[in-house]
Amino acid sequence: QVQLVESGGGLVQAGDSLRLSCAVSTHTFSTYNLGWFRQAPGKEREFVAAVPQSGGTTLYADSVKGRFIISRDNTKNMAYLQMNNLKPEDTAVYSCAAAVFLFIDARARNTRNYPYWGQGTQVTVSS
């Protein structure tokens, strides 16, 4: 069983930065693709960013491209989401997810392809 625990959320002002962390409990961390997703009140969960097993080419939602950076440390079983220039519309519960699949764009962006999820961390951006 894979367990994920997010941390690093909080209340910030527009323009500030936050770094989210995701600790993944598994002996085979390097075999998992990792994704960050978010869900705002009254909205469906949406894709934010994803990084493949190898830590190679990453994917981003258009709304965060150029502001957010996803990374992973396979020596520490950790995933990160560096969020810069935060905007009020970034307010949401952010969750990390893990899955094993062929890392292609359409699959990595789809929540249904991720069987393992963390509980989420709240990010609130005030204007």
DSSP file (Angstrom, degrees, kcal/mol; ACC not computed):
  #  RESIDUE AA STRUCTURE BP1 BP2  ACC     N-H-->O    O-->H-N    N-H-->O    O-->H-N    TCO  KAPPA ALPHA  PHI   PSI    X-CA   Y-CA   Z-CA
    1    1 A Q              0   0    0      0, 0.0     2,-0.5     0, 0.0   115,-0.0   0.000 360.0 360.0 360.0 135.9    0.0    0.0    0.0
    2    2 A V        -     0   0    0     24,-0.1     2,-0.4    96,-0.1   115,-0.2  -0.858 360.0-166.5-101.7 129.5    1.3    3.4   -0.9
    3    3 A Q  E     -A   25   0A   0     22,-1.3    22,-3.3    -2,-0.5     2,-0.4  -0.948   1.5-166.9-118.2 139.0    0.6    6.3    1.5
    4    4 A L  E     -A   24   0A   0    113,-0.5   115,-0.5    -2,-0.4     2,-0.4  -0.976   3.6-172.5-126.5 137.0    1.0   10.0    0.7
    5    5 A V  E     -A   23   0A   0     18,-2.1    18,-2.7    -2,-0.4     2,-0.2  -0.973   9.5-156.9-132.9 118.5    1.1   12.9    3.1
    6    6 A E  E     +A   22   0A   0     -2,-0.4     2,-0.3    16,-0.2    16,-0.2  -0.575  16.9 166.8 -91.4 155.6    1.1   16.5    1.9
    7    7 A S  E     +A   21   0A   0     14,-2.0    14,-2.8    -2,-0.2   114,-0.1  -0.969  40.4  69.3-155.3 166.2    2.4   19.5    3.9
    8    8 A G        +     0   0    0     -2,-0.3    11,-0.3     1,-0.3    14,-0.0   0.381  60.3 134.0 105.5  -3.4    3.3   23.1    3.4
    9    9 A G        +     0   0    0     12,-0.1     2,-0.3     9,-0.1    -1,-0.3  -0.160  22.3 128.0 -71.3 172.9   -0.1   24.7    2.7
   10   10 A G  E     -d  123   0B   0    112,-0.8   114,-2.8   111,-0.1     2,-0.6  -0.988  57.2 -58.4 168.1-171.0   -1.2   27.9    4.3
   11   11 A L  E     +d  124   0B   0     -2,-0.3     2,-0.3   112,-0.2   114,-0.2  -0.905  56.6 159.3-104.5 122.1   -2.6   31.4    4.0
   12   12 A V  E     -d  125   0B   0    112,-2.8   114,-3.0    -2,-0.6     2,-0.3  -0.842  36.5-107.0-134.6 171.0   -0.6   33.8    1.9
   13   13 A Q  E >   -d  126   0B   0     -2,-0.3     3,-2.3   112,-0.2    73,-0.2  -0.655  50.0 -80.4 -97.7 157.8   -1.1   37.0    0.0
   14   14 A A  T 3  S+     0   0    0    112,-2.4    73,-0.2     1,-0.3    -1,-0.1  -0.294 119.2  28.4 -54.7 135.4   -1.2   37.4   -3.8
   15   15 A G  T 3  S+     0   0    0     71,-3.0    70,-0.6     1,-0.3    -1,-0.3   0.213  96.1 117.6  95.1 -14.7    2.3   37.4   -5.2
   16   16 A D    <   -     0   0    0     -3,-2.3    70,-2.5    70,-0.2    -1,-0.3  -0.181  57.3-126.6 -78.1 175.7    3.8   35.2   -2.4
   17   17 A S        -     0   0    0     67,-0.2     2,-0.3    68,-0.2    67,-0.2  -0.897  20.5-176.3-123.6 153.5    5.3   31.8   -2.8
   18   18 A L  E     - B   0  83A   0     65,-2.3    65,-3.5    -2,-0.3     2,-0.5  -0.985  15.3-147.1-143.4 150.6    4.7   28.5   -1.1
   19   19 A R  E     - B   0  82A   0     -2,-0.3     2,-0.3   -11,-0.3    63,-0.2  -0.965  14.1-159.4-121.9 115.9    6.4   25.1   -1.4
   20   20 A L  E     - B   0  81A   0     61,-2.7    61,-2.3    -2,-0.5     2,-0.3  -0.696   6.8-158.9 -90.8 144.9    4.3   22.0   -0.9
   21   21 A S  E     -AB   7  80A   0    -14,-2.8   -14,-2.0    -2,-0.3     2,-0.4  -0.909   7.4-162.9-122.1 151.9    5.8   18.7    0.0
   22   22 A C  E     -AB   6  79A   0     57,-2.4    57,-2.1    -2,-0.3     2,-0.5  -0.940   6.1-158.4-137.0 112.9    4.5   15.2   -0.4
   23   23 A A  E     -AB   5  78A   0    -18,-2.7   -18,-2.1    -2,-0.4     2,-0.5  -0.802  11.9-159.4 -92.0 127.3    6.0   12.3    1.5
   24   24 A V  E     -A    4   0A   0     53,-2.6     2,-0.9    -2,-0.5   -20,-0.2  -0.928   7.1-151.3-115.3 123.1    5.4    9.0   -0.1
   25   25 A S  E     +A    3   0A   0    -22,-3.3   -22,-1.3    -2,-0.5     2,-0.3  -0.809  50.3 107.4 -96.9 103.9    5.6    5.7    1.9
   26   26 A T    >   -     0   0    0     -2,-0.9     3,-0.6   -24,-0.2    -2,-0.1  -0.938  64.6-132.9-167.9 151.4    6.6    2.9   -0.4
   27   27 A H  T 3  S+     0   0    0     -2,-0.3     3,-0.2     1,-0.2   -25,-0.0   0.528 107.4  51.1 -86.2  -5.1    9.7    0.8   -1.1
   28   28 A T  T >   +     0   0    0      1,-0.1     3,-1.9     2,-0.1     4,-0.3  -0.241  64.0 142.8-125.2  45.0    9.4    1.4   -4.8
   29   29 A F  G X   +     0   0    0     -3,-0.6     3,-2.0     1,-0.3    -1,-0.1   0.860  66.9  61.6 -54.7 -41.4    9.1    5.1   -5.0
   30   30 A S  G 3  S+     0   0    0      1,-0.3    -1,-0.3    44,-0.2    44,-0.1   0.576  95.6  62.2 -69.3  -7.4   11.1    5.5   -8.2
   31   31 A T  G <  S+     0   0    0     -3,-1.9     2,-0.4     2,-0.1    -1,-0.3   0.542  90.4  87.7 -90.8  -7.3    8.6    3.3  -10.1
   32   32 A Y    <   -     0   0    0     -3,-2.0     2,-0.3    -4,-0.3    68,-0.2  -0.758  67.5-141.9-100.5 135.7    5.7    5.8   -9.5
   33   33 A N  E     -E   99   0B   0     66,-3.5    66,-2.0    -2,-0.4     2,-0.4  -0.667  27.3-145.9 -78.2 147.9    4.7    8.8  -11.6
   34   34 A L  E     -EF  98  51B   0     17,-2.6    17,-2.8    -2,-0.3     2,-0.3  -0.948  17.3-176.5-124.6 140.6    3.6   11.7   -9.3
   35   35 A G  E     -EF  97  50B   0     62,-2.5    62,-2.5    -2,-0.4     2,-0.4  -0.960  17.7-146.0-133.6 152.7    1.0   14.3   -9.8
   36   36 A W  E     +EF  96  49B   0     13,-3.2    12,-2.4    -2,-0.3    13,-1.7  -0.968  24.4 174.4-113.7 135.0   -0.3   17.4   -8.1
   37   37 A F  E     -EF  95  47B   0     58,-3.0    58,-2.9    -2,-0.4     2,-0.3  -0.883  11.6-155.5-131.6 163.1   -4.0   18.2   -8.3
   38   38 A R  E     -EF  94  46B   0      8,-2.5     8,-3.2    -2,-0.3     2,-0.4  -0.988   5.9-160.5-142.7 153.7   -6.2   20.8   -6.7
   39   39 A Q  E     -E   93   0B   0     54,-1.9    54,-2.3    -2,-0.3     6,-0.2  -0.955   7.7-161.4-138.1 117.5   -9.9   21.3   -5.9
   40   40 A A    >   -     0   0    0      4,-0.4     3,-2.3    -2,-0.4    52,-0.1  -0.581  45.2 -75.7 -90.2 157.8  -11.5   24.6   -5.2
   41   41 A P  T 3  S+     0   0    0      0, 0.0    -1,-0.1     0, 0.0     3,-0.1  -0.286 118.5   6.5 -56.1 129.8  -14.8   24.9   -3.4
   42   42 A G  T 3  S+     0   0    0      1,-0.3     2,-0.3    -3,-0.1    -2,-0.0   0.516 113.8  99.8  77.8   4.2  -17.7   23.9   -5.7
   43   43 A K  S <  S-     0   0    0     -3,-2.3    -1,-0.3     1,-0.0     2,-0.1  -0.810  75.4-103.5-121.4 162.5  -15.4   22.8   -8.4
   44   44 A E        -     0   0    0     -2,-0.3    -4,-0.4     1,-0.1     2,-0.1  -0.427  48.2 -89.5 -77.6 157.1  -14.1   19.5   -9.7
   45   45 A R        -     0   0    0     -6,-0.2     2,-0.3    -2,-0.1    -6,-0.2  -0.446  51.7-162.5 -64.4 138.0  -10.6   18.4   -9.0
   46   46 A E  E     -F   38   0B   0     -8,-3.2    -8,-2.5    -2,-0.1     2,-0.1  -0.931  20.7-102.5-130.6 153.1   -8.2   19.6  -11.6
   47   47 A F  E     +F   37   0B   0     -2,-0.3   -10,-0.2    62,-0.2     3,-0.1  -0.415  35.3 168.2 -69.0 140.4   -4.7   18.7  -12.8
   48   48 A V  E     -     0   0B   0    -12,-2.4    13,-2.6     1,-0.4     2,-0.3   0.688  59.4 -27.3-115.8 -55.8   -1.9   21.0  -11.8
   49   49 A A  E     -FG  36  60B   0    -13,-1.7   -13,-3.2    11,-0.2    -1,-0.4  -0.989  49.3-160.8-161.3 158.9    1.4   19.3  -12.6
   50   50 A A  E     -FG  35  59B   0      9,-1.9     9,-2.3    -2,-0.3   -15,-0.2  -0.996   1.8-164.6-148.4 150.4    3.0   15.8  -13.0
   51   51 A V  E     -F   34   0B   0    -17,-2.8   -17,-2.6    -2,-0.3     7,-0.1  -0.999  22.8-126.3-135.1 136.4    6.5   14.4  -13.0
   52   52 A P    >   -     0   0    0      0, 0.0     3,-1.4     0, 0.0   -20,-0.1  -0.168  35.7 -91.4 -78.4 175.1    7.5   10.9  -14.4
   53   53 A Q  T 3  S+     0   0    0      1,-0.3   -21,-0.2   -22,-0.2    21,-0.1   0.875 126.3  46.9 -49.2 -45.2    9.4    8.2  -12.6
   54   54 A S  T 3  S-     0   0    0    -23,-0.1    -1,-0.3     3,-0.1    20,-0.1   0.593 110.6-118.0 -80.2 -10.6   12.7    9.4  -13.8
   55   55 A G  S <  S+     0   0    0     -3,-1.4     3,-0.1     2,-0.1    -2,-0.1   0.707  73.3 128.5  79.1  19.9   12.1   13.0  -13.0
   56   56 A G        +     0   0    0      1,-0.2     2,-0.1     2,-0.0     0, 0.0   0.570  57.8   9.4 -81.6-128.8   12.3   13.9  -16.6
   57   57 A T  S    S-     0   0    0     -6,-0.1    -1,-0.2     1,-0.1     2,-0.2  -0.286  73.6-154.4 -59.3 125.8    9.9   16.0  -18.7
   58   58 A T        -     0   0    0     -7,-0.1     2,-0.4    -3,-0.1    -7,-0.2  -0.601   2.9-141.2-101.3 162.0    7.3   17.5  -16.6
   59   59 A L  E     -G   50   0B   0     -9,-2.3    -9,-1.9    -2,-0.2     2,-0.3  -0.930  16.4-174.1-123.1 147.1    3.7   18.6  -17.4
   60   60 A Y  E     -G   49   0B   0     -2,-0.4   -11,-0.2   -11,-0.2     2,-0.2  -0.987  29.3-112.1-138.9 148.7    1.8   21.6  -16.2
   61   61 A A    >>  -     0   0    0    -13,-2.6     3,-1.6    -2,-0.3     4,-1.3  -0.522  36.1-118.2 -69.1 147.9   -1.7   23.0  -16.5
   62   62 A D  T 34 S+     0   0    0      1,-0.3     3,-0.2     2,-0.2    -1,-0.1   0.834 111.7  63.5 -58.2 -32.1   -1.8   26.2  -18.6
   63   63 A S  T 34 S+     0   0    0      1,-0.2    -1,-0.3     3,-0.0   -15,-0.0   0.692 114.7  29.5 -69.1 -18.3   -3.0   28.1  -15.6
   64   64 A V  T X> S+     0   0    0     -3,-1.6     3,-2.5   -16,-0.2     4,-2.2   0.477  85.1 126.6-118.6  -6.6    0.2   27.5  -13.6
   65   65 A K  T 3< S+     0   0    0     -4,-1.3     4,-0.1     1,-0.3   -16,-0.0  -0.296  80.9  17.4 -58.9 131.8    2.8   27.1  -16.3
   66   66 A G  T 34 S+     0   0    0      2,-0.5    -1,-0.3     1,-0.1     3,-0.1   0.257 125.8  58.1  89.6 -12.7    5.7   29.5  -15.6
   67   67 A R  T <4 S+     0   0    0     -3,-2.5    17,-1.8     1,-0.2     2,-0.3   0.696  98.2  54.3-115.7 -34.6    4.7   30.0  -12.0
   68   68 A F  E  <  -C   83   0A   0     -4,-2.2    -2,-0.5    15,-0.2     2,-0.4  -0.773  59.4-164.3-106.5 148.4    4.8   26.5  -10.5
   69   69 A I  E     -C   82   0A   0     13,-2.4    13,-3.0    -2,-0.3     2,-0.4  -0.986   4.6-158.5-133.0 123.7    7.6   23.9  -10.5
   70   70 A I  E     +C   81   0A   0     -2,-0.4     2,-0.3    11,-0.2    11,-0.2  -0.799  22.4 160.6 -97.7 142.2    7.1   20.2   -9.8
   71   71 A S  E     -C   80   0A   0      9,-1.9     9,-2.8    -2,-0.4     2,-0.3  -0.948  20.7-153.3-150.6 170.4   10.1   18.1   -8.7
   72   72 A R  E     -C   79   0A   0     -2,-0.3     2,-0.5     7,-0.2     7,-0.2  -0.989  10.5-149.4-147.3 154.3   10.9   14.9   -6.9
   73   73 A D  E >>> -C   78   0A   0      5,-2.7     5,-1.7    -2,-0.3     3,-1.3  -0.918   7.7-170.7-126.3 103.1   13.7   13.4   -4.9
   74   74 A N  T 345S+     0   0    0     -2,-0.5   -44,-0.2     1,-0.3   -45,-0.1   0.621  85.6  60.5 -72.1 -10.9   14.0    9.7   -5.4
   75   75 A T  T 345S+     0   0    0      1,-0.1    -1,-0.3     3,-0.1   -46,-0.0   0.658 115.6  32.4 -85.5 -16.6   16.5    9.4   -2.6
   76   76 A K  T <45S-     0   0    0     -3,-1.3    -2,-0.2     2,-0.2   -52,-0.2   0.382 103.3-120.7-118.8   0.9   14.0   10.8    0.0
   77   77 A N  T  <5 +     0   0    0     -4,-0.9   -53,-2.6     1,-0.2     2,-0.4   0.919  68.9 136.9  56.8  45.1   10.7    9.5   -1.4
   78   78 A M  E   < -BC  23  73A   0     -5,-1.7    -5,-2.7   -55,-0.2     2,-0.3  -0.933  40.9-166.2-127.7 145.9    9.5   13.1   -1.7
   79   79 A A  E     -BC  22  72A   0    -57,-2.1   -57,-2.4    -2,-0.4     2,-0.3  -0.944  14.6-163.9-123.2 152.0    7.7   15.2   -4.2
   80   80 A Y  E     -BC  21  71A   0     -9,-2.8    -9,-1.9    -2,-0.3     2,-0.4  -0.945  17.3-161.0-135.9 153.8    7.5   19.0   -4.2
   81   81 A L  E     -BC  20  70A   0    -61,-2.3   -61,-2.7    -2,-0.3     2,-0.6  -0.887  12.0-161.3-134.5 105.3    5.4   21.7   -5.8
   82   82 A Q  E     -BC  19  69A   0    -13,-3.0   -13,-2.4    -2,-0.4     2,-0.6  -0.771  11.1-165.5 -85.2 121.0    7.1   25.2   -5.7
   83   83 A M  E     +BC  18  68A   0    -65,-3.5   -65,-2.3    -2,-0.6     2,-0.3  -0.937   9.2 179.5-116.0 116.4    4.4   27.8   -6.2
   84   84 A N        +     0   0    0    -17,-1.8   -67,-0.2    -2,-0.6   -68,-0.1  -0.753  60.3  16.5-113.2 158.8    5.4   31.3   -7.1
   85   85 A N  S    S-     0   0    0    -70,-0.6    -1,-0.2    -2,-0.3   -68,-0.2   0.920  84.9-156.5  47.6  53.4    3.5   34.5   -7.8
   86   86 A L        -     0   0    0    -70,-2.5   -71,-3.0    -3,-0.3   -70,-0.2  -0.262   8.0-157.3 -65.0 146.9    0.4   33.0   -6.3
   87   87 A K    >   -     0   0    0    -73,-0.2     3,-2.5   -72,-0.1     4,-0.3  -0.860  30.9-109.9-122.0 156.0   -3.0   34.3   -7.3
   88   88 A P  G >  S+     0   0    0      0, 0.0     3,-1.7     0, 0.0    37,-0.4   0.838 117.5  63.0 -54.2 -32.7   -6.4   34.2   -5.5
   89   89 A E  G 3  S+     0   0    0      1,-0.3   -49,-0.0    35,-0.1    -3,-0.0   0.550  89.0  69.7 -72.9  -5.2   -7.6   31.8   -8.1
   90   90 A D  G <  S+     0   0    0     -3,-2.5    -1,-0.3    35,-0.1     2,-0.2   0.522  70.0 122.1 -83.7  -6.5   -5.0   29.3   -6.9
   91   91 A T    <   +     0   0    0     -3,-1.7     2,-0.3    -4,-0.3    33,-0.2  -0.392  40.4 104.8 -60.9 124.2   -6.9   28.9   -3.7
   92   92 A A  E    S- H   0 123B   0     31,-2.1    31,-2.7    -2,-0.2     2,-0.6  -0.971  76.6 -78.4-179.1 171.6   -7.8   25.2   -3.3
   93   93 A V  E     -EH  39 122B   0    -54,-2.3   -54,-1.9    -2,-0.3     2,-0.5  -0.875  48.1-149.8 -90.1 124.2   -7.0   22.0   -1.5
   94   94 A Y  E     -EH  38 121B   0     27,-3.0    27,-2.2    -2,-0.6     2,-0.4  -0.832  16.6-176.6-101.6 130.7   -3.8   20.6   -3.1
   95   95 A S  E     -E   37   0B   0    -58,-2.9   -58,-3.0    -2,-0.5     2,-0.3  -0.959  16.5-143.7-127.3 143.2   -3.3   16.8   -3.3
   96   96 A C  E     -E   36   0B   0     -2,-0.4    22,-2.1   -60,-0.2     2,-0.3  -0.769  20.1-170.1-101.0 155.1   -0.5   14.7   -4.5
   97   97 A A  E     -EI  35 117B   0    -62,-2.5   -62,-2.5    -2,-0.3     2,-0.4  -0.966   9.1-152.0-143.8 155.1   -1.1   11.4   -6.2
   98   98 A A  E     +EI  34 116B   0     18,-2.0    18,-1.5    -2,-0.3     2,-0.3  -0.967  20.4 156.0-133.3 146.6    1.0    8.4   -7.4
   99   99 A A  E     -E   33   0B   0    -66,-2.0   -66,-3.5    -2,-0.4     2,-0.6  -0.989  36.0-127.2-163.2 156.8    0.5    5.9  -10.1
  100  100 A V        +     0   0    0     -2,-0.3     2,-0.3   -68,-0.2   -68,-0.1  -0.958  55.8 115.3-111.2 115.6    2.4    3.5  -12.3
  101  101 A F  S    S-     0   0    0     -2,-0.6     2,-0.5    13,-0.0    -2,-0.1  -0.971  75.3 -70.2-164.8 166.7    1.6    3.9  -16.0
  102  102 A L        -     0   0    0     -2,-0.3     2,-1.4     1,-0.1     5,-0.1  -0.559  57.8-123.2 -65.9 119.1    3.2    4.9  -19.3
  103  103 A F        +     0   0    0     -2,-0.5     2,-0.3     4,-0.1    -1,-0.1  -0.508  53.8 144.8 -77.9  94.8    3.8    8.6  -18.7
  104  104 A I     >  -     0   0    0     -2,-1.4     4,-2.6     1,-0.1     3,-0.4  -0.920  59.3-105.1-126.2 158.3    2.1   10.3  -21.6
  105  105 A D  H  > S+     0   0    0     -2,-0.3     4,-1.5     1,-0.2     5,-0.1   0.870 114.6  46.5 -49.6 -54.3    0.3   13.7  -21.5
  106  106 A A  H  4 S+     0   0    0      1,-0.2     4,-0.4     2,-0.2    -1,-0.2   0.872 116.1  45.1 -63.3 -37.9   -3.3   12.5  -21.5
  107  107 A R  H >4 S+     0   0    0     -3,-0.4     3,-1.1     1,-0.2     6,-0.3   0.912 110.0  53.3 -72.3 -41.4   -2.8    9.9  -18.9
  108  108 A A  H 3< S+     0   0    0     -4,-2.6    -1,-0.2     1,-0.3    -2,-0.2   0.768 108.4  51.1 -67.2 -25.4   -0.8   12.0  -16.5
  109  109 A R  T 3< S+     0   0    0     -4,-1.5     2,-0.6    -5,-0.3    -1,-0.3   0.557  91.2  92.4 -87.2  -8.9   -3.5   14.8  -16.5
  110  110 A N    X   -     0   0    0     -3,-1.1     3,-1.7    -4,-0.4     4,-0.2  -0.776  62.3-154.4 -97.9 121.0   -6.3   12.4  -15.7
  111  111 A T  G >  S+     0   0    0     -2,-0.6     3,-1.7     1,-0.3    -1,-0.1   0.802  91.6  68.6 -59.1 -29.5   -7.3   11.9  -12.1
  112  112 A R  G 3  S+     0   0    0      1,-0.3    -1,-0.3    -3,-0.0    -5,-0.1   0.685  90.6  62.1 -67.0 -17.2   -8.7    8.5  -12.9
  113  113 A N  G <  S+     0   0    0     -3,-1.7    -1,-0.3    -6,-0.3    -2,-0.2   0.458  88.8  80.2 -88.2   0.2   -5.2    7.1  -13.6
  114  114 A Y    <   +     0   0    0     -3,-1.7   -15,-0.2    -4,-0.2    -1,-0.1  -0.915  49.5 176.7-111.5 110.8   -4.0    7.7  -10.1
  115  115 A P        +     0   0    0      0, 0.0     2,-0.5     0, 0.0   -16,-0.1   0.689  66.0  64.6 -84.5 -17.9   -5.0    5.1   -7.5
  116  116 A Y  E     +I   98   0B   0    -18,-1.5   -18,-2.0  -113,-0.0     2,-0.3  -0.917  62.7 171.2-116.3 130.4   -3.1    6.6   -4.6
  117  117 A W  E     -I   97   0B   0     -2,-0.5  -113,-0.5   -20,-0.2   -20,-0.2  -0.961  25.6-132.8-136.7 148.9   -3.8    9.9   -3.1
  118  118 A G        -     0   0    0    -22,-2.1  -113,-0.2    -2,-0.3     3,-0.1  -0.354  35.4-106.3 -86.4 179.0   -2.9   12.0   -0.1
  119  119 A Q        -     0   0    0   -115,-0.5  -114,-0.1     1,-0.2   -24,-0.1   0.654  61.2-120.4 -84.4 -15.8   -5.4   13.8    2.1
  120  120 A G        -     0   0    0    -24,-0.1     2,-0.4   -27,-0.0   -25,-0.2   0.025  13.0-119.1  97.5 155.9   -4.6   17.2    0.7
  121  121 A T  E     - H   0  94B   0    -27,-2.2   -27,-3.0  -114,-0.1     2,-0.3  -1.000  26.9-118.9-135.6 136.5   -3.3   20.5    2.1
  122  122 A Q  E     - H   0  93B   0     -2,-0.4  -112,-0.8   -29,-0.2     2,-0.5  -0.559  24.2-172.2 -81.1 131.7   -5.2   23.8    2.0
  123  123 A V  E     -dH  10  92B   0    -31,-2.7   -31,-2.1    -2,-0.3     2,-0.5  -0.992   4.8-176.8-120.7 123.2   -3.7   26.8    0.1
  124  124 A T  E     -d   11   0B   0   -114,-2.8  -112,-2.8    -2,-0.5     2,-0.6  -0.983   5.8-167.7-124.1 125.4   -5.5   30.1    0.5
  125  125 A V  E     -d   12   0B   0     -2,-0.5     2,-0.3   -37,-0.4  -112,-0.2  -0.949   8.5-156.3-116.4 117.7   -4.3   33.2   -1.4
  126  126 A S  E      d   13   0B   0   -114,-3.0  -112,-2.4    -2,-0.6    -2,-0.0  -0.642 360.0 360.0 -93.0 150.8   -5.8   36.5   -0.4
  127  127 A S              0   0    0     -2,-0.3    -1,-0.1  -114,-0.2  -114,-0.1   0.452 360.0 360.0 -88.9 360.0   -5.9   39.5   -2.7
